[in-house]
Amino acid sequence: VHDLVADAGTCWIVMEYLFGEPLSAVITRAVRTDGGLPPALAARIVADAARGLHAAHEARAKDGSLLGIVHRDVSPHNVHVLHDGSVKLLDFGIAKARGRLASSDPGELKGKFPYMSPQQVRHQEIDRRSDVWALGVVLWEALTGKFLFRAANPAATVRRVIDGTVPKPSRVRPNVGIEGALDDLVLAALTRDADRRTPTAAALADALEAYLHGLPSPTTSSAVSSWMIG
């Protein structure tokens, strides 16, 4: 929020204008026109989203203590890719945070079932690793152009989240250059045991950056911008 303006008894919130598209639309367009996103672009977009997510996880109160923010609704709909190549993580409306006035009723699930972690759908205590799982699902779908856990109904979707197979992206979309290292870091983020999962969004971003730095040519936000406006 940049400003709050009151005029004739009405309040207006002035926010940043985001000239771009949600990642869900970007993936759909890529599948329709090119068979899917180039793996390096998918990695670049999710790496940048992971940096934003980590910043939220590390947000602190005035006394320096962690606010304990968990987004709870990380999905391709809430990752916004701008035409200048930058990436924004949106919609913290149902985020969990220490000291937040709004809270969930007992047994209430908030978020989108296909992107919830196993801990979240089981009503267990969740932390930042739940968001890492969700971003892992986003990365899997950005690489493959397919849905990972979505099924015909919520109950079937939840069953898939809990014990469904997670194939390597390279097997789902072969012959497009999805390397073994990229497969491995996706599966690490999608480890059902939270104690063995990629521990932080920053660790996921670092792994993606290491993969990108190993490519013959760099994939920066400028490459994302060129694809978005091209």
Secondary structure, DSSP 4 states (H G I P E B T S, - for coil): --EEEEETTEEEEE-----EEEHHHHHHHHHHHHSS--HHHHHHHHHHHHHHHHHHHT-B-TTS-B---B-S--SGGGEEEETTS-EEE---TT-B-TT-S--PPTT---S-GGG--HHHHTT----HHHHHHHHHHHHHHHHHSS-SS--SSHHHHHHHHHH-----HHHHSTTS---HHHHHHHHHHT-SSTTTS---HHHHHHHHHHHHHTSSS---HHHHHHHHH-
